Amino acid sequence: MAKIFNRKLYKSNQYWEKACNTILSGTQLYSKGPETHIKGVSPIYIEKGKDAHVWDPDGNEYIDYDMGLGPILLGYSYEPVDNAVIEQMKKGMGFSLVSPIEVEYAELCIENIPCAEKVRFLKTGSSATEGAIRIARAYTGKKHIIRGEYHGWHEWTVAGESVRQGGILPELKQYVHKFEYNDFATLEKLFEQYKDEIAAVIIEPVILEEPENNFLQNALDICHKNGAILIFDEVVTGFRFSIGGAQKYFGITPDLATFGKGAANGMPLSIIAGKREIMDDVDKKIFISTTFGGETLSLAAGIEVMNELKNKDVTERIWSLGKKIKEESNAMAERIGVNIRLEGYHCRMAFDYKDNNGKRDWLYNSIFMQECVKRGVLLGWSIFPCYTHTDKDIDFTLNVFEDAMRVYKKAIESGNPASYMEGEPLKIVLG
C-alpha cells in the first residue's frame, strides 16, 4: 500500500492567482494549465526536476510520467546534455552569421532520419508543421490539406477545429479536412471530393492504436497517385520510437516529416525534414526565416541527444520500462476488477478509463489521477517512460497504481463517483 503524502500547495496556488492577473489564460500551453489536472489536489507549478522526478514550489516530490508533455526523453537535468549546453553557452548563443553547429546537427539528422535529405530548424512543433504545410502547398501548387489529430496552433490547422476560433478567418475552413486515423475509406472519399486539389495529408504516424490494413503505406500511395505529398507529424513520436522516428520503426518513409519535443530533451528545437527534390523545388518560392532557428544552445542539446541515442541503449531502456508498466498495470486492473487499460506502444501510452458498463467519463480519469498524485505520482494525458526512470521508480508507481485502482473501484461501485473527488475534475482542452 502506497503512502498518501501530507502535501501543502500554498505557493503553487499563489503563483496561479498572480498568473491569472498577468498572463493570457494564465499559462503558455493550455495542456499544462490546472484544468488538465486536478485543481486543488495536483500542483499547478513545477519548480525543478532531476531524472524522472520533479518538485513543486512547496517542495513536494513526484515521479513524473508526462515528462514536459513529451520533450523529456532522457530525464530532467540530464548531465551530458546540460554539459553540452553549458560548453556552447561559453562560446555564444547566437551570432550575426550562421554557425557551424547548424551543419553538424543537420548531418546527424540526415544520417539517422529516413526522409531527411534536407532539413530546416525552428523552435516549436507548431512552427514545424506550419512550415511543412507551406512547403507542401508551394511544391504542389494546391490549397487543400487533409489532417489527422492535433498538429499545432497555427491557422491552417486550428481552422479545422470547432473551439477557440477567435481570430481565425472563416474562409480558411474550406481548405482543411479532418479524418480519423486508420479510416482509409474517408481518406479516399476526400481525395475524390477534392480531386486534384489536395496538397498534402498530414498525420501522426501513430498515436495509440496500431496502423491497420497497411494504412501508412496506403496513405503514401494515395497521396502519390493524386499528386499530393504525405507528411508525418513526428513531433511526439520522433526519437521515442527510434532514433529515426516512427517512420524508421514502421519502415514507411514520408515525403516530409516534422520533429520537435524530444529532439533536444527540453530545449526548444524542431525540425522539418524532407526529400531533396521537394526542398530544392521550393527553395526560391517560400519564405521560412526566423532569427532563433539557428540558436546554438538548442542545437548543442540536439546533437548530444542524437549521440546518446546512437551510443547508449536509450530506446531499448524506454521500451523495456514501458513494457513493464503496461503489462503489470493491465494485469493488476484485471485482478482488481476495474475497467482501466493502459494502451499504446511501450514508449507512448495512455490510460483508458471506463465504468462497469463500458462508459467513459472525464470524471473517471480525474479520480485515478487524483489518487496517484496524492501518493507522489504525477500523470497527464500520456505515460512517457524516460531513460532515467529507475526500476525503483516503476515499482513505486505500480504500488501507487494499485491503490488508485482500488479507490477507483469503490468510487464506481458507490453509484456516486463524483463524491470521491477532492479537487476539481479535469477538462479536455485543445493544445
Buried (B, 14 or more C-beta within 10 A) or exposed (E): EBEEEEBEBEBBBBBBEEBEEEEEEBBEEBBBBBBBBBBBBBBBBBBEBBBBBBBBBBEBBBBBBBBBBBBBBBBBBBEBBBEBBEEBEEEEBEEEEEBEBBEBBBEBBBEBBBBBBBBBBBBBBBBBBBBBBBBBBBBBEBBBBBBBBBBBBBEBBBBBBEEEEEEBEEEBBEBBBBBEBBEBEBBBEBBEEBEEBBBBBBBBBBBBEEBEEEBBEBBBEBBEEBBBBBBBBBBBBBBBBBBBBBBBBBEBBBBBBBBBBBBBBBBBBBBBBBBEEBBEBBEEEBEBEEEBBBBBBBBBBBBBBBBBBEEEEBBEBBBBBBBBBBEBBBEBBEEBEBBBBBBBBBBBBBBBBBBEEEEEBEBBBBBBBBBBBBBBBBBBBBBBBBBBBBEEBBEBBBBBBBBBBBBBBEBBEEEEBEEBBEBBBBEEBEB
